[in-house]
């Protein structure tokens, strides 16, 4: 039989109420007593029954986070920002990956509801909002991350991706490029369509400029290499002179293809701009020009909104939408 709170109280010579305060409200107990009780907890190997505590409290001290793709360093940094802010707020974080698949997203949401999480942070897949409405109606607060809901029915933290697409493409145009290729996909991902829209807006302002869409099945390095090889296979008169990639992973794959094949020099023959400004964007063989998103701040702000929803300020914050502005970081590829 495992060690329980009564065993800790007996060993430390204190009441069970004191042990409970040390575990849940240490500020109510003197530092000396906290240290004494903690020493016995460690010596006896006590692990508290968090499931029972959650049942009494109605909700856990854990937040659920569902992202589109944990292989993407952008989402890893979002999760890191959420985790750090959660710790500051006394909350834990569980992170899951939908892989941009609706059935996986719903499975993770069901699991989090079963665990009675304090709230849910999520970058939803296409068509996933109906399930989120039911989650909220069942009493679990929901904050969208890196996406707004079109009907503004959920609080959200995002970046103006239309503005980011405009920034990236305008920079290519300002450097004299006119035949721009935008690569990304699938178009069911809202961020991709918004960045494409921004690129098209920028090109529409410059006579003779065009944006060609080169779709990809995923936002990965492999998909970028595939597009890079297709571009290199084109005849000279059919080549773009600038490429805007929907994220940095695609841009890294494109750059690898251009360098390995050796047909096109970056940026002399073809300029390249990515999106996200992930950590290693500055460390690629030619440092990558990219549009920066404040990933960690997005995660931290989402936690703040969620906490507000579970306190007295929730009614006021229910429809809050925080939109960050992107920033162009110019390096060697464009």
N, C-alpha and C positions, 0 to 999 in steps of 0.2 A: 504494500500500500504506500502511496506517495506521501511526501511531507506536506502537511497542511498549515494553515495560519495558526491554529492552536499550538502546533509543535513549535513554531517560531516564537510565539508569545511566551510559552513556557521556558524555552531556552534563553530568551532575552530577559525574562523576568518582568514583562510588561503585559498590559491588557491586549486583547485582540483588536480593540478599537485603535490602540496606538500603532499596531502593525498595519492596520488598514490605512491609517493616515500616512504612514511612511511610504506605503505603496502608491497611494492615490493623491494625497495632499501633504507632501513633505514640508511645505511652508508652515504647517500648523504644529510642527514638532521641532524641538531644539536640534541643532546640528549634531550635538553629541549623541542624542538618542537615535537620530537617523543613522549615524555611523554604526552604532551598536547593533541595531536591528538588522541593517544591511549586512553586517559581518556574519550574523547567524543565518541570514538568508543564503549567503554564498556558501557557508560551511555546510549547511544541511542540503543544499541543492534544491531549494524551493522554487517551483515554477507555478505562478498563479493561474487559476482557471479563468482565462479570459472569456471563454464562451459563456460561462455563468455570469460574469460581470456584465457582458453585453446584454444578456437576457434581462437582467435587472434594470440596466440603464436604458434599454430600448434601442440604442445605437452603439456602434463600436467607435473607437478612436482611430479608425483607419479610413483613408480615402482610396477609392479605386480610380485608376487612370488607364484608359484604353487609347492607344495610338495606332496609326495606320501601319507603321513599319519601324520596328526597333532597330533594324539594320542601318537606318538612316541616322547619322550622327545628330541631325537637327532634332529629332524626337528624343534621342538620348539626352541631349542638353535640356530640352523642355522638362523631361522627367527629373533630371538633376535639380533644376530650379524649383520644381514642385516639392521634391523631397526635402531640400534644405528649408524652404519656407514652412513645410509641414512640421518639421522638427521644431522650428521656432514656435509653432502654434500648439505643440504637444500632440501632434498627429503623425501616424505612420502612413506609408504609401505603398500600395500594391500596384504594380505595372503589368499590363498585358498588351498583347499585340494582335490586332485584328487581321493584319495582312491585306487590308482593304477588301475583306470578304464579309458579307453581311451575316452569314451563319456563324462565323467565328465571333463577330462582334456581339451577336445576341447571346451566344453561349457565355461569353465573359460577363455580360450584363446580368444574366441570370445568376451566375456565381456570386457576383458582388451583392446582388439583392439578398441572396441566401445568407451571405455573411453579415448582412445588415450594416453595410458600410455607412460612414457619416455622410458621404456624398460621392458623386461620380463626376470625374473630369473625362472628357472624351472628344477625340477627333472623329466624328461619325463618318461612316461610309455612305455612299449614295443610297437613299431610301431608308436610312436608319432612324429618322426623327420620330416616326410613329411609335416605335418601341420606347423612345426616350420620353415621350409625353406620358406614357403609362407608368414609367419609372417615377417620374415627378409626381404624378397623381397618386401614386402609392406612398408618397412621403419621403422619397429620396431626392435631395436637391441635385440638379444637374447643371454643369457649366461646360459650354463648348470651348474647345481649345484649338487654336489655329483655324477657326472657321466660325462664321456667323450663320444663324438660321435666317432664311430669306423672310420669314414672317415675323422675325424679331421676338420669337416666343421664348427664347432661352437667353440667359446672360452668357456672354462670350468674351473671349480674349483672342484677338487675331491681329494680322498685319494687313495693311492695304496692298493686296497683291496686284491689283490693277495698276496702282502707282508704281509698284516694284517692276512690273513688266514694262511700263512706260520708261522708267529710269534706265533700265538695261538697254532697251532698244534705242532710246535717244542717244545714249553714249556711243553706240555703234554708228548711228547716223552722223553724229558730230565728228567722228573720226573719218568720215568720208565713205562709209559702207552704204550700199544701196540695195543689195540683194541679200536680205536677211532670211535665214532659216530659223524657225522656232521649233525646237524638238522637245517632246514631252508626251505623257499620257499614262493611263487612259484619260479621255476627256470627262469621264464620270467623276474624276477628282476635281473638286471645285477650285482648288488652288491653281491647277493647271489651266483651266479655262479662264480664270481671272488674269493670270500672267500673260496668256495669249491675247486677251482683250487689250491689255495695256500695251503690248507690242504693236498691235494693229493700230491703236490710236496714235502712237508715236509715228509710225510709218505714214499714216494718212496726212500728217502735217508737212511731209517733205515730198515735193514733186519727183517722180521717178523712182521712189522707194517702194519696196514690196516686202511682204512677209509670207514666206512659204511654210506651211505646217508639215512637219515630219513626225508622225505619230509613233509612239513607243508603247509596248505592252506593260512596261513598268518603269519606275524611276530609279534605275540601278546603273552601276558601272558597266555591267555586261551589255545592257541595252544601249548605253552611250557608245560603246565600242562598235556595236552592230551598225548604228547610224553613221558613225565616223567612217566605217569601211564603205558603206553605200555612197557617202558623199565623195570619197576618194575615187570610186569607180566611175564617176560621172565624166563626161567630156568637158574640156576647158570652158566652152561657152555656156555650160549648164551648171556651173559651180556657184554656190553662194559665196559672198565675200565676208559674211559675218554670221555667226551662229549664237543664238540665245537659247541656253538649255534651261529647262524648267526647274532643275535643281543641280547642286554641285556634283552629285554622284554621276549624273549623266554627263556633265561637263568634263569630269575626270576621265570617263571612258572615251569621250570624243578626243580629248587631248592625247590619250594613250594611242588611239588609232592613228591620229595625224602624225605623231612622232615616230611610231613604229613603221608605218608604211612609207613615210618620208616624201610623199608627193606634194603635200601642202605645208608651208612654213607658217607657224603661228608666232606673231600676229601678221606677218608681212602679206601672206597670201589669203589668210582667213583669220578673222578675229573671233574671239570666244568669250562669252560672259555666262557665268553660272548664277545660281540663286541659293541662298541660305548663309553663305560664308562660314561653312563648317571649319573646324579647327585646322585641318590639314590643307585647306584651300591655298594658304600662303606657302605651302611646302611642296607643291607639285613641281614637276621638272621645269615648267615655266609657271611662275606664280599666277594663280587664277584670279582674274577680275570677277567680282561677284556682288550680288545684292545681299546685304546683311539683314538678317532678322534677329531681334533680341530674344533668342530662344529661352535662355534661363529666366529672363524677366517675364516671358509669356507664362511659363509654368508657375512662377511665384505669384503672379497676379491672379491666375486662375484659382489658386488655393485661397488667396485673400477674398475673392468674390464668393467662393464656396462657404468659407467660414462665416462671412456676413449673412449668407442665406440661412444659416442655422442659429443665428442670434436674433436679437430684437430688431436689427437693421434689415432683416431679410425682405420685408415688404417693400422697402425703398430700393433695394438692390436687385430685385427679381429680374428686371429687364435691363440691367446695366450691360453696356457693350463697350469694351475697351479696344481701341484700334490703334496699334502702333504704326509709325511711319517707317518704311524701309530706308536703307542708306546704301548708296553705291560705293563700293570699295575698289578702286582702280589699281590693278597690278600689271603684270607683264603680258597677259593674253589679249588685251584689248585696250 
